[in-house]
Amino acid sequence: MRKPIVAIIGRQNVGKSTLLNRLAGKRVAIVQDLPGTTRDRVFADVLWHDQEFTVVDTGGLEIGPETDIGRGVRQQVNTAIEEADVIVFLTNVQDGVMPVDFEIADMLRRTEKPVILVVNKADNDMLEVNATEFYQLGLDDPIPISAYHARGTGELLDRIIQLLPSLPPTTTEPEMMKVAIVGRPNVGKSMLLNVLFGEERSIVSDVPGTTRDAIDTNIDFQGKSVLLIDTAGIRRRGQIEIGVERYSVMRALRAIDRCDVALLVLDATELVTAQDTHVAGYIQQALKGVVLIVNKWDLVTDKNTAAWIDTIRMSFKFVDYASILFISALSGQGVDEVMPMAYQVYTERLKRLSDAEVRSVVKQALASHLPPRRGTRQLVIKGGSQTGINPPSFTFRVNDAKLVHFSYRRYLENQLRQAFGFAGTPIRLVFSAGGES
């Protein structure tokens, strides 16, 4: 099942990115005290009281010329309402109620989506009292918070999970390999889908951003049914247009959340952009398998693949397990390798090891590299076992999980990969204190 989406909307400079960082518990959005800093979507998974959901930080809604109110504010808010399960309407107590707040509130009152009115920058008791001014917006009781100082954010999270939808079991995906084709606009995603499908299933155009919605297509691969998901392109920072296209990124991220393996399509004529690595980060965070598809290979004159692979690996160090394919969706070159590679990654995600095999890897790892210590305490690994597949998940029993340094976690992951492969897929490692040896 997909995770519910909570969208933070509001005018510029009310603290949306700061709130996202606070809810996520880490700095995932660029925060700057200038209007309009956030130009593309920034996503973060949040876990609160055993309830997981995805928060999206959106760009600031602006009041501009009269035509922009209809095309800008109304289109953005309507599309955010369409895609989000819960909307956090963020305002700023230090500025008071602004005209654009009335515009947004008027639209939200006519929706069927749950809306939480949040008054940010209530950094002290006096400012919290001033939050009562926002009752005039005609929404439910405002929740005063200070995202920067973490005042009231617990109450906000409680309110969010009260309003999250209960997704019925009927929404579960069919038992088949699910492959999402993702990447920036105009890198050839829809053309790749059409070649794999054998007919023009998606509209192919030179105009970036033609595909707005995720499109599901069933194909047959070696007698097995495979679900292909074509997605709207994820644009570079600063190039997301007003309206539907801005929020089509939500659909792309939902597609990543649904899939088993993501085909991240890159453009060989302009490798590698920051937005490519951002998309790869979304895939890695969701623990999905990944294949890096270098499209438009026919347009490249220098086909020294070894040098290209080195360059790509440097840019995608955090997914160094990813496979790389060089193709041309236009000419068909290399396309016949795409589905076999995706299926190979999928089978690696389903690989299951016996307890004896895991113990053997742990024993050899401990013999080659002693666990880290902190002061007088040293990490002790008492045992381990595989506890899940798709993605492969391992739980290690240790004396103190706080003693597990990132470098040693990575070392154990590399030992598992050297012994058993797991090519193309991340591995989840959990360290649990206690248990018998």
N, C-alpha and C positions, 0 to 999 in steps of 0.2 A: 504494500500500500504506500501511496505517497504521503509525505508529511504535510500537515496543514501549513498554509502560508499566512503570515501576519505582515501586512504592509504598513510601514510608517509613512504617513503623508502629512503635508503641511507646507506653509510658505517657506521662503528662504530664511536661513539663519535662525531657526528655532531650536536647533540641537538634535536633528534627526540622526546624524552620524554618531554623535556622542552617545545617544540613547542606544543605538545598535551595539556599539562597543560595550556599553554597560551590561546590556542584556546577555550578550555573548560571553562576557567575562574576559574579553581580550580585545586588543586593538586591531580590528579587521577593516575598519573604514577610515579613510583619510579625513582627519578633523582639522579644520582651519577656520579662523574667525573671519571668514569672508563669504559673502553670499555666493551661492552657486558652485561651491567646491565639488560636490558630488555630481558627476556628469553621467555615470552609468550606474547600474544596479550593483549593490554590494549585498551579499547574502551571508547569513550565518545560521547554523543550527543551534537551537537553544533547548536545554533540558531543564525542566522545572517540575518538581514533584512527580517524577517518573513519566512526564508527558513531554514528548519531543515535537518541536515544530520549527519551521524555518522563518526567520525574520528577514525582510527585505527593506533596505534603506533606499528611498527614492529621492530623485532630484527635487529641488524646491519649486513649488508652484508660484507663478508670477502673475501680477496684474500688469498688463501692458496696454497696448491699443485695444479698442473695443473688440476688434475682430479676434484678438488673441484670447480674450476671455472665453469665447465660444470654442475656438480651435485648440486653445492651450489648456486652461484650467479644466473646462468641462470634459474635454476628451481624455486628458490624463486621469482625472479622478474617476470618470466612468469606467475606464479600462482597468484601473487599479481595483475598483469595486468588483469588476467582473472576475478578476484573477485571484483576489485575496479571499481567504476564509474569514479573517477578522481584520478590521482596519483600526489602527491607532492614529487618531487625529491629533497631531502634536501642535501645541500653541506655546506662546512665550509670555509668562506673567510680567516680565520686566518691560515689554512693549505694550502690554494691554491688548484688548480686542481690536484687531485691524480689519479694514474693509474686506480683504481677501478671505479672512476667517469666516465672515458672514457668507461669502460666496460659496465656500466649501461646505459649510454647515448646512446651507440651504439644499445643496445637492444630496448630502448624506442623509438628511431627514427623509428623503423620498426613496431611499434604497431599502432592500431587504437584508442587507449584510449587517452584522453586528459592528457597532462603532463604539470605541472607547475614547472619550474626550480627555486628553492629558495636557496639563498645564506645566510646562517645563520651566527651569531656572528659578524655582521656588526654593532658594538656597537657605532661607531662614523662616522662622515662625511668622514674621510680619508679611513676607511675600506669600506664604501659604494662605494667609487670610485674604490677600488680594485676589487669590484665584477665584473667589466667589463672583468676581466680575464676569466670568465666562459662562455663568448660567444664562446670560442673555443670548447665547448662541442657540438655545432651545434644544440642546441634547441632554443626555443623562448627566448625573452628578460629575463634575470635573474631578480628576485625580491629580492633585498637585505633586510634582516630583522635582528632584534635581538630578538629572542624569549624570552630571559631573561629580556631585558629591554622594550619589547613591541614596538620596532621600526619596522614600516612597516607591522605589522600583520593585520591591518585594510585593507590595499591594498591587501594583500594575500587573506583575506576572501572575498573581493569583487570579486577577480579573480576566486576563487573557485565557488561561486554561479553563476557566468556567465557560467561556464562550466558544472554545474550539469545537468543531463538529466531530461527531462520532462517525467514523467511516465504516459503513457496513461491510461484512465479509464478502458480499457480492462484487466489491470493487477490486478484489485481488486479481492479479494478472494471470493469464493462462500459463500452464507449465510448459514453457518453451523458451528457447534462447531469445532474449530481447536485446536488440542492438540499436543504439541511438547514434545518428549521424549529426555531429555537432561541430561548431566552429564559427569563425567570424563570417559576416555576409560576403557573398560573391567569391567564395573559395571553391565552389563547385559541389556543394553538398547535394543539391537537388539533382544535378546531372549524374552524380554517382549513384543516387537512389534509382534513377531511371535506367541506368545501365545494368545495375544489379537486378532490377525488376523485369527488364526486358521490354518495357514500353514507357511512354511518357506519363508516369504517375504524378509527378510534381511539375509545376510550371517552371521552365528554365528560362532565365532572362539575364541579360548583362546588367540590369538595374539591381544594385545591392538591396537586399532586404525583401525580395519578392515573396518568400515564404513567410507568412505571418504566424500560422498555427503549426503545432506538431502534427504530422500526418503519419498515421499508422498504416503499414502495408505488410501483408503476409506473403512470404515467398517460400519456396521449397528448396532446401539445401540437403543434398544427399539423402532424400527421402524423409527429411525432418522439416517440420514447420518452424519458420523463424519469423519473428516480428521485427520489422525495420521501422524505426521512428525517425522521420526527417523533421528537422527543427528550424525555427527562425534563427537567423544568424545573430551571434552575440557581438555587438559593435565595440569598436575601440572607445576608450574613455574620451569624452568630448564630442562624439559623433552620433549620439542617439537623438533622433528627431522627436519633436513633440508628438504625443498621442500614442496610438496603438503600438508603434514600433518600439517605443521605450519599454513597454510592459510585455512585449513578446519575449523578452529575455526570461520572464518568469516561466513561460511555457518551456523554453529550452532547458531551464534548470529542473523543471518537473520531469522532463524526458530523461535527463541524466539520473534523477532519483529513481525512475521506473526501470531503467535498463540494467542488464548484466554487464554488457561490454559497450563502451563508447568509442566510436571511430572519430577521433579528433582530426578534422581535415585542415591541413595547412596549405598555404599558397607558395609554391616553389619560387615564384617571382618576387616575393617579398618576405622571406623568412628572416628571423622569427620575430613576431611582434609581442609587445607586452600583453596584449589581450589574448594571444594564444596561450601564454603561460597562465593567465588568469583562468581561462576555461579549464586547462589541465588541473589547476588547483581545485576547481569545483569538483572535477571527476575524482581526484585523489581524496578530497574531504569526504565524498560520498562512498568511498571504498569500492569503486567500480573498476572493472577491467578496462584497459585502454590500449588502442592501437593508434599510433601516429601515422596518418595518411598524408604523404607529401604529394599533393595534386599539381597538375599543370607541369609535369615533368617533361613533357614534350617541348615546352618553351625554354628549357634550360640548355645552354650550350656546354657548360662545364659539368659533365656527368661523373665527376670523381666521387662516387658514392661514399667511399671511406671518409673523405674530408667532410662531406655533408653530414654523415652520421655523427662525426665528432662534434660538429657545430651544434647539431640538434641536441645531442646528449648534454652539452654544456648548458644549454638553455633550459633543459628539462631534467635537471639533476634530481629533483624531488620525485620524479617518476622514472628513475633510471631502469626500471624493470620493463618499461613499455617496448613493444615491438615497433619497428619502423618499416613502412612500405612506400615505394616510389611508384606513382601511377599517373596516368592521364585519363580522366573520365571521358574526355572528348574523343580520344583515339581508341580507348579501350585498353591501352598498354597497362599491364600489371593488375587490372581490375579482377581478373580471375583468381588472384591470390588473396583478395580482401576477405571473402567469407571463410575460406579455410583458416586464415589467420585468426579471425574473430572466433571461430569455433574452437580453435586450439586454446585460446585464452579462456573461453568458457569452460572447457574441460579441465583446465588447470584450477579454475575456481571451485570445481566440484571434487577435486582430489581430496581423499581422506587418508590420513596416516594412522597406523596403530599406535597404541601407547608405547610399545616397545621401540618403534622407530623414533618417536619423539624423545624418549629417554636416551637413546643412543646419540642423537644429535646434541642433547644437553650435556651428556657426559663428555663428549669430544670437545664441545665448546668450553666447558669448564677447565679441561685439561690444557687447552691451548691458550686460554686467556682468563686469568683470575677475575672474579667479579669485583666491582668497585667497592670502596669503603668510604665512609664519612666519619672522620674522627677515629674513634676506637671501634666503630661498628662496621662490619663487612656484610655485603649482600650474600645471602645464602639461598640458593635455588634448591628446593626440596623435591621438585618433580614437575612434570608438565604433561599436558595432553591436548589433542585437538578437540575443540568444543563446538566447531561449526564449519560450514562450507558456504560458499557464495556470499561473502568472501571467506577464504580460509581463515579460521580463528583459532588461536591457541591460548590456553590459560596456564600460567606458571605459578606454582605455589612457592612463596618466598617468605623470609622472616620479616621483612619490612619493605613494602612497596615504594616507600619514599627513597630508598637507597638505589633504585633503578635509574641510572643515568641514561640520558638520551643515546649517548654513544654506545652503551652496552645493549640497549634495546635494538639499535640498528645492527650491532654485531650479531645478536641472536637471529635476527631476521635474515641476515646474509648467510648465516650457517644453514638455516632451513632452506634457503634458495639454492645454495651450492649442493645440498644433499638431494633435494627433491624437485627443484625447478620453480614452480609457481610463476612461470613467465607471463608477463602481461597483467598481473593482478596484484593489488596491494594485499598485505597480510595484516590481520588484526592481532595484536599481542596484548594480553591482559595479565597483569601481575597481581595476585591475590595473597594477602598475608594470612598465615596460619596454615593448617592442614598437616597431615602426617607425611613423613618422608617416604 
